[in-house]
Amino acid sequence: MNRFGQTDQYGMISLIADSIMCRPLRALIAVLSIAVALGGAMTMVGASESLEATLQRGYASRAVDLMVMQADKSNPMTSRISEEFVDKIKVIGGIQSVQALLVDSLLLDDDSSILVYGWPPGYAEISYRLGSQLAELRQGQVLIGRTAASINDLHPGETIELNLGRFEIIDLFDADNFFESGVLFMRLDDLQRITGVQGAVTFVFIDLEPGLTESLRLDLVEEIEAISPFLKVVTTEQFLQQNQLSASVRGLGRIILATNALLSILIISTIMVLTVSERRQELAILRAIGWSATRVSMLVLLETAVLSMVAALLGGATGLVGMELALGYLQTIGVYSESIVTMQQVAWLCVSAVAIASIGAALPVYYALKITTSEALRK
Amino acid sequence: MIFVNLRAALLVTVLLSVNLMLAQNIYAKSGDSEKTIKRLTTLLNRSGKDYRVNIRITSRGKNDEHSVVYLMATRDADPAGDILQLRISGDNTPSQSICLKCLPKGGVSSCDDQPDVSFPELHAVFPGSILPWEEVLVGACGDWVVENYLTESTTGHQPHQDYQVRLENAAFTHGWSNTLVTMDTDSKDPLYFDRVDDQGTVLRRIRVLEIGATGSWRGIRRAIIELPEGRVLMEVVSFRKGVGKSR
């Protein structure tokens, strides 16, 4: 019986457990180094994917198939197109409905940023319940998403300052998606005036008629872009790809993963080489009692894999906490996102851990393969 | 043998890393002020670089009058003096373009190809705003030198005026005698720039709200300037590095 009450005294599990328990500090360093690598990367990649997924749900809830924006803008948020184009787009066949809006990030009470959507008159977004009837916002009035109101401690009836202009909060609204619950709605003409862009909108959202073929869809895109060279039509997927914030967070996450993974591979490789060197005689005895070189190297590989999987669990937990903190930071700049963990992220975490383990184990496995039975008799 | 060498190598690497970390920490403590001065100098000085920036200037006067104007500035770095092409547009402001040359020895002049174009008065207000022209000109053409500023008392972690910035190439008389910088003790970034007179009275306060980074560029993205006439919000809407020559 071994210390775990198991009978596989010469089995792999007990040998791996013995090795780890005999060198706890070394195992801890190996686990922590990989956990930090995976946790840091998961924080960034998870935050960017959460943001993208939240935006995607937002577009889905608004039934957005296509988006029209300014052609030469690398940052979609700075897109400004003339309102005149909206009427021309509306009459194109195959389009079920259009929504035009101006989006800007404004300074709220000299303190923080808030994303503001400006909607044209007649839109449901700028109407609120007044007694038993619906009323539309007048100039100088705004509606605020419930999450934004809660985070900024704002209430109906209060006056706020947006880019040095005063506005009254008329009511809170419940958005269909989390992203928009962190947004403030106002009249389009108010937002145009406060940002100095009369007659301009940021996007035109297009909902296509159901059952449109791909060819008709492409014709429709061409027809819209033919209205003016300043117009560009993108799908919501293309728009998300262009989203600079999530793209930069995702890119940073990949750089962090690459550099940290390299460091982790070096650390785990060195630690495992040291372990193999210390257990050289023990491994030679295993060879002498009949273990094949492959089985001995498998022992080393499995030990590395065990450490990596523990690190993946720890890194995953750290990454989740980090993701929450990163999304919390994004809220301070007016970007609201749900924390979304997908199966893809979990799979990616496991694959990364296995990759680090496999590459990190290469050198120790090589040394283990070189151990011969004769070394058991040397000391 | 190889394992003995490997173990020795690992030990040396670990010790070396620990030493390097400690040395860096010691250096960081002794060189904090120099690092902050360098950081602040980079943040403020823009000369010798090509870029195009679009700035939104929102003003609110004492009587609640609100106005917005956009300033698109394209800079061409030139050893004979950086060329600044300014395009001003706003809903209530006639669009206009002004070409200026930031002279290497200080001061600003009209561009060589536009000698007859009237030069903005330093104390005149920037079109469509309540911001004095001098703030735009010293911001664009000034070479700033950051120095330590000795305060009489510092109270723990409270922000205090640590540094002063002065114009190295002050070829024109500006309306203040010194600019004091209040730093954020945690982020080591500026919180306020106070334009003060000879008596130390704050004439104008520039409150830094957001510092942003685009690649290697780092600059003030959002700031409020508090003036006797009201407040001005300056926001960088877009910034592109290295596009000056291709305008």
Contacts between the chains, C-beta under 8 A, distances in Angstrom:
chain1	res1	chain2	res2	distance
A	75	B	238	6.7
A	78	B	54	8.0
A	78	B	237	6.1
A	78	B	238	5.3
A	107	B	209	6.8
A	107	B	222	6.8
A	107	B	233	6.2
A	107	B	235	7.7
A	110	B	207	7.9
A	110	B	209	7.4
A	110	B	224	6.5
A	113	B	210	7.7
A	163	B	58	5.2
A	163	B	233	6.1
A	164	B	58	5.2
A	164	B	59	7.3
A	164	B	60	3.9
A	164	B	66	6.3
A	164	B	231	6.1
A	164	B	233	5.4
A	165	B	60	7.3
A	165	B	66	5.3
A	166	B	64	7.7
A	193	B	66	8.0
A	193	B	68	7.9
A	193	B	91	7.6
A	194	B	58	7.8
A	194	B	66	7.4
A	194	B	68	7.2
A	195	B	56	7.1
A	195	B	68	6.3
A	196	B	56	6.8
A	196	B	58	7.6
A	196	B	67	7.9
A	196	B	68	2.9
A	196	B	69	6.6
A	196	B	70	6.5
A	196	B	90	5.5
A	196	B	91	5.2
A	197	B	91	7.8
A	198	B	91	5.0
A	270	B	6	7.7
A	270	B	10	5.6
A	273	B	3	7.5
A	273	B	6	6.1
A	274	B	3	7.6
A	274	B	6	7.2
A	274	B	7	6.3
A	274	B	10	6.8
A	277	B	3	3.4
A	277	B	6	7.0
A	277	B	7	7.1
A	280	B	3	7.3
A	367	B	3	8.0
